[in-house]
Amino acid sequence: MLEGKLLGDYASDYDEHEDDERDDDDKFAKAGGGGWRGDRGSIALLLLLYTLQGVPMGLSASVSFILQEKGASYADQGIFSLASWPFSLKILWAPIVDAVYVRSIGQRRTWLIPLQLLVGATLLGLSAHLGALISDEGSDVRALSGIFFWIYVLLASQDIAVDGWALTMLSRGNVGLASTCNSVGQTVGFFLSFTGFLVLNANGSVGLGGFITFWGFVFLASAVFVLLKRERPSGQSGRSSGRGGKGDSAAASNVLTVAGAYKQALQIARLPAVLKLSAILLTRAVAFSAAETLTTLKLLERGVPKQHMATLSALMTPVSVFLPVYVSRWTGGARPLDAVTATWMYRAICALGASLVVYYVPEGLGEVGAPTPWGYYLCLYGWLAAYAALNTTHFVSWMAFYSRVSDETMGGTYMTLLNTVSNLGFKWCETAAMFLVDAFSSAACEGGEWGGREGAEACGGSGKSRHHSPCVRGGGTCVSSDAPFHVAVAVSPVLAYAWLRVAGRHVDRLQKGGISKWKVRKSAGR
């Protein structure tokens, strides 16, 4: 009911200006005809920064894999998932990133250079103490969560600066490519640090500590590329053109204090269009959280070797890298979210495949001398690729919409607000799925002297760490029941259909008219 109220209260606010604003959509669509070649250098830098942003995300996923191998419960994984929450909290400090900077260095470079250095130094420090944090005797999940929480704080701050810089770095006609750079860059970074590590580690080529050390030095070196890029002040991109230069001069003079930036952020959050969009974003991930959050962990628990998962991930990378470029022809226009509503139920139906790939894991998979079930892996790859294609299409569409409606004069804060709400919508569903499935799951011991026993006596009970359980100490493995997972996946199409029925027409209304309904009409003060 709360969602319905949020979605319904502001519908009438858009009709008043709709007819006056349609010309803005036509201008936006025509602006994309200039090509991207003039922005090649800027696109290359954005790809680099977004790629580096994906690296620690891949490293945290690698750590999650290792924790799962060492007997972590879903509650442990739920605690570790909290490390990525800064992306859902970054609006708290986004106005500071927008308002505080050294003018001689630049609004975005002031933050990006020290942030790259801090991430690099933190990774080097983590690699030096990794042995004490992850071990067969028991991993310190809370300490790991704290360290990665700090890394994600730095990454979230970097994301604020990069998203805001993209609005002025790219020309008006190419601003939609920011979402493509984001998707492609983060996918490549995640692939290099997640799949790359799993492959190298499976071959005995490198350990996690050495791998993290390498990326620490890469981050330190990357600050040089940011230093060499000339920064253009807000308001000097092609987005302000067509109004006699007034937008440029106004934007250039719109220098806010920190207090003014927070007031501006509050005004953005109060816009009827932003309130409606927030209600949509906070509820869109409910239908898919179980399939997206738990399938990989379930496959590992059922015996799929991590090197096989790494190989499948590597094979999926072309889909995640090239698909955003392909779909940009639809997401670069005035109605990028049409790609979401048109494929929403396909994604919901595809999510059901999570239960099938977990249920049909072959017996004895991964054991020494066991034959490779090529048919199963072909089906698993087909499902992973299909779901990744739909997921990536939706991600690029939403990001393109954020870039289109964000006011560049408050670009870092505006993009961060929308991305914060978007990330929060995913993170609360992810963490809730971890804890709920763990709460309703029972565990049985497989192998070792406690083999065949169930419940707290062998595995420590639901929600408790299994590192020191009798089962693990006796050489066995605690395996959770699959029933709660299958139930959660089975309701995905029902929840997705309900969401689309309620939110679909509001998504359509958000795309109608021009962008004036996304503007803060009164000054927030300086």
C-alpha positions as CSV (number, residue, x, y, z in Angstrom):
1,M,0.0,0.0,0.0
2,L,2.9,2.4,0.7
3,E,4.3,1.7,-2.7
4,G,0.9,2.3,-4.3
5,K,0.6,5.6,-2.5
6,L,4.1,6.7,-3.5
7,L,3.5,5.7,-7.1
8,G,0.0,7.2,-7.3
9,D,0.2,10.6,-5.5
10,Y,2.2,12.4,-8.0
11,A,0.7,11.2,-11.3
12,S,-1.2,14.5,-11.9
13,D,2.0,16.6,-11.4
14,Y,3.3,15.6,-14.8
15,D,0.3,16.4,-17.1
16,E,0.6,20.1,-16.6
17,H,4.0,20.4,-18.4
18,E,3.9,17.4,-20.7
19,D,2.8,19.1,-23.9
20,D,5.3,22.0,-23.4
21,E,8.2,19.6,-22.9
22,R,7.9,17.2,-25.8
23,D,10.2,19.3,-28.0
24,D,13.0,18.6,-25.5
25,D,12.7,14.9,-26.3
26,D,13.1,15.5,-30.0
27,K,16.1,17.7,-29.4
28,F,17.6,15.0,-27.3
29,A,17.1,12.3,-29.9
30,K,18.6,14.5,-32.6
31,A,21.6,15.3,-30.5
32,G,22.9,11.7,-30.8
33,G,23.8,12.1,-34.4
34,G,27.3,13.5,-34.0
35,G,29.0,10.2,-33.3
36,W,31.4,9.2,-30.5
37,R,34.8,9.8,-32.2
38,G,35.1,13.3,-30.8
39,D,34.8,11.9,-27.3
40,R,37.2,9.0,-27.8
41,G,39.7,10.1,-25.1
42,S,37.0,10.8,-22.6
43,I,35.3,7.4,-23.3
44,A,38.7,5.6,-22.8
45,L,39.2,7.3,-19.4
46,L,35.7,6.5,-18.3
47,L,36.2,2.9,-19.3
48,L,39.5,2.8,-17.3
49,L,37.9,4.3,-14.2
50,Y,34.8,2.1,-14.3
51,T,37.0,-1.0,-14.9
52,L,39.1,-0.2,-11.8
53,Q,35.8,0.3,-9.9
54,G,34.8,-3.3,-10.8
55,V,38.1,-4.8,-9.6
56,P,37.5,-4.7,-5.8
57,M,34.0,-5.9,-6.5
58,G,35.5,-9.0,-8.2
59,L,38.0,-9.4,-5.3
60,S,35.2,-9.4,-2.8
61,A,33.3,-12.0,-4.8
62,S,36.5,-14.1,-4.8
63,V,36.7,-13.8,-1.0
64,S,33.0,-14.8,-0.8
65,F,33.9,-18.0,-2.8
66,I,36.8,-18.8,-0.5
67,L,34.6,-18.3,2.6
68,Q,32.0,-20.6,1.1
69,E,34.7,-23.3,0.6
70,K,35.8,-22.9,4.2
71,G,32.3,-23.6,5.6
72,A,30.8,-20.1,5.9
73,S,27.0,-20.2,6.5
74,Y,24.6,-18.0,4.6
75,A,24.4,-15.8,7.7
76,D,28.2,-15.3,7.4
77,Q,27.7,-14.5,3.7
78,G,25.0,-12.1,4.7
79,I,27.3,-10.3,7.1
80,F,30.0,-10.1,4.4
81,S,27.4,-8.7,1.9
82,L,27.0,-5.7,4.1
83,A,30.5,-4.6,3.0
84,S,29.1,-3.4,-0.3
85,W,26.4,-1.2,1.3
86,P,28.3,2.1,0.9
87,F,27.0,2.2,-2.6
88,S,23.6,2.4,-1.1
89,L,24.6,5.1,1.4
90,K,26.8,7.4,-0.7
91,I,24.2,10.1,-1.0
92,L,25.1,10.9,2.6
93,W,28.4,12.4,1.4
94,A,27.8,13.0,-2.3
95,P,27.1,16.8,-1.7
96,I,30.5,17.1,-0.1
97,V,32.2,15.5,-3.2
98,D,30.3,18.0,-5.4
99,A,30.9,21.1,-3.3
100,V,34.4,20.7,-1.8
101,Y,37.4,20.8,-4.2
102,V,40.5,22.7,-5.2
103,R,39.6,24.8,-8.2
104,S,43.1,24.7,-9.6
105,I,43.0,20.9,-9.7
106,G,39.4,20.4,-10.8
107,Q,36.1,19.5,-9.2
108,R,36.5,15.8,-10.0
109,R,40.2,15.3,-10.0
110,T,40.5,16.7,-6.5
111,W,38.7,13.6,-5.3
112,L,39.7,11.0,-7.9
113,I,43.5,11.3,-7.5
114,P,43.6,10.7,-3.7
115,L,40.9,8.1,-3.9
116,Q,42.8,6.0,-6.4
117,L,45.9,6.2,-4.1
118,L,43.9,5.2,-1.0
119,V,42.3,2.2,-2.7
120,G,45.7,1.1,-3.8
121,A,47.3,1.5,-0.4
122,T,44.4,-0.3,1.3
123,L,44.7,-3.3,-1.1
124,L,48.4,-3.5,-0.4
125,G,47.7,-3.5,3.4
126,L,45.0,-6.2,3.0
127,S,47.3,-8.5,1.1
128,A,49.9,-8.3,3.9
129,H,47.4,-9.5,6.5
130,L,45.3,-11.9,4.4
131,G,46.7,-15.0,6.1
132,A,45.4,-14.0,9.5
133,L,41.9,-13.1,8.1
134,I,41.2,-16.3,6.0
135,S,42.3,-19.7,7.2
136,D,41.1,-23.3,7.5
137,E,40.9,-22.9,11.3
138,G,38.3,-20.1,10.9
139,S,38.0,-16.9,9.0
140,D,37.4,-13.5,10.6
141,V,34.3,-12.6,8.6
142,R,33.6,-9.4,10.6
143,A,37.2,-8.0,10.1
144,L,37.0,-8.8,6.4
145,S,33.7,-7.1,6.2
146,G,35.1,-4.0,7.8
147,I,38.0,-3.8,5.5
148,F,35.9,-4.3,2.4
149,F,33.4,-1.8,3.7
150,W,36.2,0.8,3.8
151,I,37.2,-0.1,0.3
152,Y,33.6,0.2,-0.9
153,V,33.4,3.6,0.8
154,L,36.3,4.7,-1.4
155,L,34.8,3.1,-4.5
156,A,31.4,4.8,-3.8
157,S,33.2,8.2,-3.5
158,Q,35.0,7.5,-6.7
159,D,31.7,6.6,-8.4
160,I,30.2,9.9,-7.3
161,A,33.0,11.8,-8.9
162,V,33.1,9.7,-12.1
163,D,29.3,9.8,-12.7
164,G,29.4,13.6,-12.2
165,W,32.4,14.0,-14.5
166,A,30.8,11.9,-17.2
167,L,28.0,14.5,-17.6
168,T,30.5,17.2,-18.5
169,M,33.2,15.0,-20.1
170,L,30.9,13.7,-22.8
171,S,29.1,15.8,-25.3
172,R,25.3,16.1,-25.2
173,G,24.8,13.6,-28.0
174,N,27.0,11.0,-26.3
175,V,26.0,11.4,-22.7
176,G,24.0,8.2,-22.9
177,L,27.3,6.3,-23.5
178,A,28.2,6.9,-19.9
179,S,25.9,4.0,-18.9
180,T,27.6,1.8,-21.6
181,C,31.0,2.8,-20.2
182,N,29.8,2.0,-16.7
183,S,28.4,-1.4,-17.6
184,V,31.3,-2.5,-19.9
185,G,34.0,-1.2,-17.5
186,Q,32.6,-2.7,-14.3
187,T,32.1,-6.0,-16.2
188,V,35.6,-6.1,-17.4
189,G,37.0,-5.2,-14.0
190,F,34.9,-7.8,-12.3
191,F,36.0,-10.4,-14.9
192,L,39.7,-9.6,-14.5
193,S,39.6,-9.8,-10.7
194,F,37.1,-12.6,-10.2
195,T,37.3,-15.0,-13.1
196,G,41.0,-14.1,-13.6
197,F,41.8,-15.0,-10.0
198,L,39.8,-18.2,-10.0
199,V,41.5,-19.4,-13.1
200,L,45.0,-18.5,-12.0
201,N,44.4,-19.9,-8.5
202,A,43.0,-23.2,-9.8
203,N,46.2,-23.6,-11.9
204,G,48.4,-22.8,-8.8
205,S,49.8,-19.7,-10.5
206,V,49.0,-17.1,-7.9
207,G,47.5,-16.8,-4.5
208,L,44.9,-14.3,-3.4
209,G,47.5,-12.2,-1.5
210,G,49.7,-11.8,-4.6
211,F,46.7,-11.1,-6.8
212,I,45.5,-8.3,-4.5
213,T,49.0,-6.9,-4.3
214,F,49.1,-6.6,-8.1
215,W,45.9,-4.6,-8.2
216,G,47.0,-2.4,-5.4
217,F,49.9,-1.2,-7.6
218,V,47.6,-0.8,-10.6
219,F,45.4,1.6,-8.6
220,L,48.4,3.6,-7.5
221,A,49.6,3.9,-11.1
222,S,46.1,4.8,-12.4
223,A,46.2,8.2,-10.6
224,V,48.6,9.4,-13.3
225,F,45.9,9.0,-16.0
226,V,43.5,11.1,-14.0
227,L,46.1,13.8,-13.4
228,L,46.8,14.0,-17.2
229,K,43.1,14.5,-18.1
230,R,42.0,18.1,-18.5
231,E,38.8,18.8,-16.6
232,R,36.0,20.9,-18.1
233,P,33.9,22.8,-15.6
234,S,30.2,21.9,-15.1
235,G,28.0,23.5,-17.6
236,Q,30.5,23.5,-20.5
237,S,29.3,20.3,-22.1
238,G,26.9,20.1,-25.1
239,R,24.0,19.5,-22.8
240,S,23.5,23.2,-22.1
241,S,23.6,24.3,-25.7
242,G,20.7,25.7,-27.6
243,R,19.7,28.3,-25.1
244,G,21.9,31.2,-26.1
245,G,24.7,30.3,-23.7
246,K,22.6,31.1,-20.6
247,G,22.9,27.5,-19.3
248,D,26.7,27.6,-19.6
249,S,27.1,30.9,-17.7
250,A,24.6,29.9,-15.1
251,A,26.2,26.6,-14.5
252,A,29.7,28.0,-14.4
253,S,28.7,30.4,-11.7
254,N,26.7,27.8,-9.6
255,V,29.4,27.2,-7.0
256,L,27.8,25.8,-3.9
257,T,28.9,25.6,-0.3
258,V,28.6,22.2,1.4
259,A,25.4,23.4,3.2
260,G,24.0,24.6,-0.1
261,A,24.9,21.3,-1.7
262,Y,23.0,19.3,1.0
263,K,20.0,21.7,0.6
264,Q,20.2,21.1,-3.2
265,A,20.3,17.3,-2.6
266,L,17.2,17.5,-0.4
267,Q,15.4,19.5,-3.1
268,I,16.2,16.9,-5.7
269,A,14.9,14.1,-3.4
270,R,11.6,16.0,-2.9
271,L,10.9,16.3,-6.7
272,P,7.7,14.4,-7.5
273,A,9.5,12.6,-10.4
274,V,12.3,11.5,-8.1
275,L,10.0,10.3,-5.4
276,K,8.1,8.2,-7.9
277,L,11.3,6.8,-9.4
278,S,12.6,5.9,-5.9
279,A,9.5,3.9,-5.1
280,I,10.0,1.9,-8.4
281,L,13.7,1.4,-7.8
282,L,13.3,0.2,-4.2
283,T,10.9,-2.5,-5.2
284,R,12.2,-3.7,-8.6
285,A,14.7,-6.3,-7.2
286,V,12.4,-8.3,-5.0
287,A,11.4,-10.8,-7.6
288,F,14.9,-11.7,-8.6
289,S,16.9,-11.5,-5.3
290,A,17.0,-15.3,-4.6
291,A,18.1,-16.3,-8.1
292,E,20.7,-13.6,-8.3
293,T,22.1,-13.8,-4.8
294,L,22.2,-17.5,-4.0
295,T,22.5,-19.5,-7.2
296,T,26.2,-19.4,-7.4
297,L,26.7,-20.3,-3.7
298,K,24.2,-23.2,-4.1
299,L,26.1,-24.5,-7.1
300,L,29.4,-24.4,-5.1
301,E,27.7,-26.1,-2.2
302,R,26.4,-28.9,-4.5
303,G,29.9,-29.6,-5.7
304,V,30.4,-27.5,-8.9
305,P,34.2,-26.8,-8.8
306,K,35.1,-23.1,-8.6
307,Q,37.4,-23.4,-11.6
308,H,34.5,-24.6,-13.7
309,M,32.4,-21.6,-12.5
310,A,35.4,-19.4,-13.4
311,T,35.4,-20.9,-16.9
312,L,31.7,-20.3,-17.4
313,S,32.1,-16.7,-16.1
314,A,34.9,-16.2,-18.7
315,L,32.7,-17.5,-21.5
316,M,29.9,-15.1,-20.4
317,T,32.1,-12.0,-20.5
318,P,31.6,-11.3,-24.2
319,V,27.9,-11.2,-23.6
320,S,28.2,-8.7,-20.7
321,V,30.8,-6.6,-22.6
322,F,29.3,-6.3,-26.1
323,L,25.6,-6.4,-25.3
324,P,25.6,-2.9,-23.7
325,V,27.2,-1.5,-26.9
326,Y,24.5,-3.3,-29.0
327,V,21.5,-2.2,-26.9
328,S,22.8,1.4,-26.8
329,R,20.8,2.1,-30.0
330,W,17.6,1.7,-27.9
331,T,18.9,3.1,-24.6
332,G,20.5,6.2,-26.0
333,G,17.2,7.8,-27.0
334,A,14.5,9.6,-25.1
335,R,12.8,6.4,-23.8
336,P,15.5,4.0,-22.5
337,L,13.2,2.3,-20.0
338,D,11.1,0.8,-22.8
339,A,13.7,-1.9,-23.0
340,V,13.1,-2.7,-19.3
341,T,9.3,-3.1,-19.5
342,A,9.4,-5.0,-22.8
343,T,11.7,-7.7,-21.4
344,W,10.7,-7.7,-17.7
345,M,8.7,-10.9,-17.7
346,Y,11.3,-12.7,-19.9
347,R,13.7,-12.1,-17.0
348,A,11.2,-13.4,-14.5
349,I,10.7,-16.6,-16.4
350,C,14.4,-17.0,-17.0
351,A,14.9,-16.7,-13.2
352,L,13.1,-20.0,-12.8
353,G,16.1,-21.7,-14.4
354,A,18.1,-21.1,-11.2
355,S,16.1,-23.9,-9.5
356,L,16.7,-26.3,-12.5
357,V,20.5,-25.8,-12.6
358,V,20.8,-26.3,-8.9
359,Y,18.4,-29.3,-8.7
360,Y,20.1,-31.2,-11.6
361,V,23.7,-30.8,-10.5
362,P,25.2,-34.3,-11.4
363,E,26.1,-36.6,-8.5
364,G,29.9,-36.8,-7.8
365,L,30.6,-33.7,-9.8
366,G,34.1,-32.5,-9.1
367,E,35.4,-35.7,-7.7
368,V,38.7,-37.0,-8.9
369,G,38.3,-39.2,-12.0
370,A,34.6,-38.2,-12.5
371,P,33.6,-37.6,-16.1
372,T,32.8,-34.1,-17.2
373,P,29.1,-33.7,-17.7
374,W,29.2,-31.5,-20.9
375,G,25.5,-31.6,-21.4
376,Y,24.9,-30.1,-17.9
377,Y,27.5,-27.4,-18.4
378,L,26.0,-26.5,-21.7
379,C,22.6,-26.0,-20.2
380,L,24.1,-24.1,-17.2
381,Y,26.0,-21.8,-19.6
382,G,22.9,-21.2,-21.6
383,W,20.9,-20.2,-18.6
384,L,23.7,-17.9,-17.2
385,A,24.2,-16.2,-20.5
386,A,20.5,-15.6,-21.1
387,Y,20.0,-14.2,-17.6
388,A,23.1,-12.1,-17.9
389,A,21.9,-10.6,-21.2
390,L,18.5,-9.6,-19.7
391,N,20.1,-8.3,-16.5
392,T,22.7,-6.2,-18.4
393,T,20.0,-4.8,-20.7
394,H,18.1,-3.6,-17.7
395,F,21.2,-2.1,-16.0
396,V,22.2,-0.2,-19.1
397,S,18.6,1.1,-19.6
398,W,18.3,2.4,-16.1
399,M,21.8,4.0,-16.2
400,A,21.0,5.7,-19.5
401,F,17.8,7.1,-18.0
402,Y,19.7,8.5,-15.0
403,S,22.2,10.2,-17.3
404,R,19.4,11.7,-19.4
405,V,17.5,13.3,-16.5
406,S,20.3,14.3,-14.2
407,D,21.1,18.0,-14.0
408,E,24.8,18.4,-14.8
409,T,25.2,21.5,-12.6
410,M,24.7,19.2,-9.6
411,G,25.7,16.1,-11.6
412,G,27.6,14.2,-8.9
413,T,24.8,14.6,-6.3
414,Y,22.0,14.0,-8.8
415,M,23.5,10.8,-10.3
416,T,24.6,9.6,-6.9
417,L,21.1,10.1,-5.5
418,L,19.5,8.0,-8.2
419,N,22.3,5.3,-8.1
420,T,22.1,5.2,-4.3
421,V,18.4,4.4,-4.4
422,S,19.0,1.9,-7.1
423,N,21.7,0.2,-5.2
424,L,19.7,0.2,-2.0
425,G,16.9,-1.5,-3.8
426,F,19.3,-4.4,-4.7
427,K,21.2,-4.5,-1.4
428,W,18.3,-4.8,1.0
429,C,16.9,-7.6,-1.1
430,E,20.3,-9.4,-1.3
431,T,21.0,-9.2,2.4
432,A,17.4,-10.1,3.3
433,A,17.5,-13.1,0.9
434,M,20.7,-14.4,2.6
435,F,19.3,-14.2,6.1
436,L,15.8,-15.4,5.3
437,V,17.0,-18.5,3.4
438,D,19.5,-19.2,6.2
439,A,16.8,-18.9,8.8
440,F,14.5,-21.4,7.1
441,S,17.3,-23.8,6.0
442,S,18.5,-26.8,8.0
443,A,22.0,-28.3,7.4
444,A,23.3,-31.8,7.2
445,C,26.8,-33.1,7.5
446,E,28.3,-34.8,4.5
447,G,31.5,-36.9,4.9
448,G,33.8,-37.2,7.9
449,E,32.9,-38.8,11.2
450,W,29.7,-36.8,11.5
451,G,28.4,-37.8,8.1
452,G,24.6,-38.2,7.8
453,R,23.8,-36.2,10.9
454,E,21.6,-33.1,10.7
455,G,20.9,-30.0,12.7
456,A,22.7,-28.0,15.4
457,E,24.5,-31.0,16.8
458,A,26.5,-31.5,13.7
459,C,26.6,-28.1,11.9
460,G,25.9,-25.4,14.5
461,G,22.3,-24.6,13.5
462,S,20.8,-21.9,11.3
463,G,22.5,-18.6,11.4
464,K,25.6,-19.8,13.3
465,S,29.1,-20.0,11.9
466,R,30.0,-23.5,10.8
467,H,33.8,-23.0,10.8
468,H,34.1,-24.7,14.2
469,S,31.2,-27.1,14.0
470,P,31.7,-30.7,14.9
471,C,31.1,-31.6,11.2
472,V,33.8,-29.4,9.9
473,R,36.2,-30.4,12.6
474,G,35.6,-34.0,11.8
475,G,36.5,-33.6,8.2
476,G,32.9,-33.2,6.8
477,T,31.0,-30.5,5.0
478,C,27.8,-28.8,6.1
479,V,25.3,-28.6,3.3
480,S,22.1,-26.6,3.6
481,S,18.7,-27.8,2.5
482,D,17.6,-26.5,-0.9
483,A,13.9,-26.3,-0.3
484,P,13.8,-22.6,0.9
485,F,15.9,-21.6,-2.1
486,H,13.5,-23.3,-4.6
487,V,10.5,-21.8,-3.0
488,A,12.0,-18.3,-3.2
489,V,12.9,-18.8,-6.9
490,A,9.4,-20.3,-7.7
491,V,7.6,-17.1,-6.7
492,S,9.8,-14.9,-9.0
493,P,7.3,-14.7,-11.9
494,V,4.4,-13.9,-9.6
495,L,6.3,-11.0,-7.9
496,A,7.6,-9.7,-11.2
497,Y,4.2,-9.7,-12.8
498,A,2.7,-7.9,-9.8
499,W,5.5,-5.3,-9.9
500,L,5.0,-4.7,-13.6
501,R,1.3,-4.3,-13.3
502,V,1.7,-1.6,-10.6
503,A,4.9,0.1,-11.7
504,G,4.8,-0.3,-15.5
505,R,2.5,2.6,-16.3
506,H,4.4,4.9,-13.9
507,V,7.7,4.0,-15.7
508,D,6.0,5.1,-18.9
509,R,4.9,8.4,-17.4
510,L,8.4,9.1,-16.1
511,Q,9.7,9.0,-19.7
512,K,7.0,11.3,-21.1
513,G,7.6,15.0,-21.6
514,G,11.0,16.8,-21.3
515,I,13.4,17.0,-18.4
516,S,12.1,20.1,-16.7
517,K,10.2,18.0,-14.2
518,W,13.6,16.7,-13.1
519,K,15.1,20.2,-12.5
520,V,15.3,22.0,-9.2
521,R,13.5,25.2,-9.9
522,K,14.7,27.2,-7.0
523,S,18.2,27.9,-5.9
524,A,19.3,25.9,-2.8
525,G,21.6,28.6,-1.7
526,R,25.4,29.0,-1.7
